[in-house]
Amino acid sequence: MPRNVLKTTFEANFHLLGIACNLPDYQLAWQINQSLGISLVRTADHNVSFRQDRFIHTAKFIYRTENVIYTLLKNRAEEGEGQNFLLPEVKNIDYLLMIDDETENLEILNVKSTLSKINNVILTQVIDVSQLKSVENLIED
């Protein structure tokens, strides 16, 4: 029997920073709030379903202004879930900070530099979204 495959294209128009650190999600969110002068707030978990009963639930924090949305996601799943990473291409990254800036005035390198000064942050890196195969995992079901 022929099989139909739906292929979608996803144009990502946001900045993505990867953060490697050993802080719990709530502590990192608080540190980011202090460093950037924002107010990330915990929301419902980020849920993505995959084929064959595989899924991932990760912590999610959001801060919205009129023109910018900051979303902090945990890249690693909780223990015992069907999928280990939200973005398997960057397994060395513990957290992802998506910044959707409608004005395009945000200096992502300044944000990266500010985040790298947080205690217990080992690494911050700008992630090229166009190179990610699993970028659609950043969009909830």
N, C-alpha and C positions, 0 to 999 in steps of 0.2 A: 504494500500500500504506500503511495507517495506521501511524503511528509512535508508539511508546510512549515516554514520557519519565518517568523516575523523579525525583520531587522529594523532597528530604530537608530536614528542618529540623534545625538544629544549634544547640543552646543553649550558648552559651559562658559558662562560669562561672569566668572567670579574668581577671586584670588584664593589660593589654597596654601596654607602653611602647615608643615609637619612639625610636631613637637615630640621630642624624646625626653621623658622624665619619669621619675619614680614616685611622683606625688599622686595621691588619690584624686579622682576627678573633681570633687568639690573644692579641694585645696588649690588645684591648678586654676579653676575658674575664679576663685577669690583672688589669687595672685595676678591673674590677667586683668581682672576688674581694677585692682589697685594700680597696676602698671599703665594701663591704657585709659583709665578714667571712664570705664563703661560699667554696665551692671548685668553681666551674664546671669541668667536665671535658669534653674533646672526645669525642664519640661518633661513631657512623656518621652520614654525611650525611643530611639531611632530604630525602626524595625524594617528589615529587608528580608524577603523570602527568595530562596533559590529553588532550583529544580531538585527533585528527589528528596523532599522533606527536609531540606537544609535551610537554615535561617540564621539570622544574627540580630541580636538586640544589644544596643550600646547606649551608654549615657549620652544625653543631649542637653546642651545649655544654649540659650538664645538671648541676644540683645538686639533690639530694633530701634532705629531712629527713623527720621523721615526719609532719608536717602540711603542708609547703610544697614545691612543685617549681618551681624556676627553670629556664627554658629560653631560651637565647640562640640566635637564628636570624639568619642573614644574609639580608637581604631581596633583595639583588641576586644573580643567578645568575652562575656562572662564564662566561667568554667562550665564545661559540659554541653555547650551548644553545638549545633551542627556545622557551623562555619567559624573559623578562628579569627579572621580579619575582615574588616569592612573593605579595606583596600589591600589585597594581598601583595601588590607590587611594592609596597613600602612597609614591609614587616618590621623594620627597625624603628618605625614611628609609633608612638603610643597614642597620640592625640592629633586631631586634624582641626584646624581653625579655618573655616570657610568665611570669606568676607565678600559679600555682594554689595558693591558700591555703585549705585546708579550714576553718581556724579563723575566717577572715574578720577577723582582728585586724591584718593588715598595713596600714600607712598608706602607700598608694601615692604620695601626694604627698611624703612624706618620702624614699621611694626615688628618686623623680624628682629631688628637690632634691639628693640625694647624688650621683646619676649626673651631673647637670649640672656638678658641680665637677671632674669628671675632665678632665685636660689633653687637648686635641684633640677633646673632645666639643663639637660646635657647637650641637646642639639635643637636648633630650629633651622628649617630649610624651606625655601619656596619650592613648591611642587608644580611642575608643568602639567596642568590638567589635560592638555591635548595628548599627552603621552601615556595616559592611564587607560588600560583596557577596561577596568571595572569602575569607571567614573560614575556610571549610572547607579552604583550602590549608595552614592551620596543623596540620591533622591528616594524618599520613602515610598513604600507601596501604597 
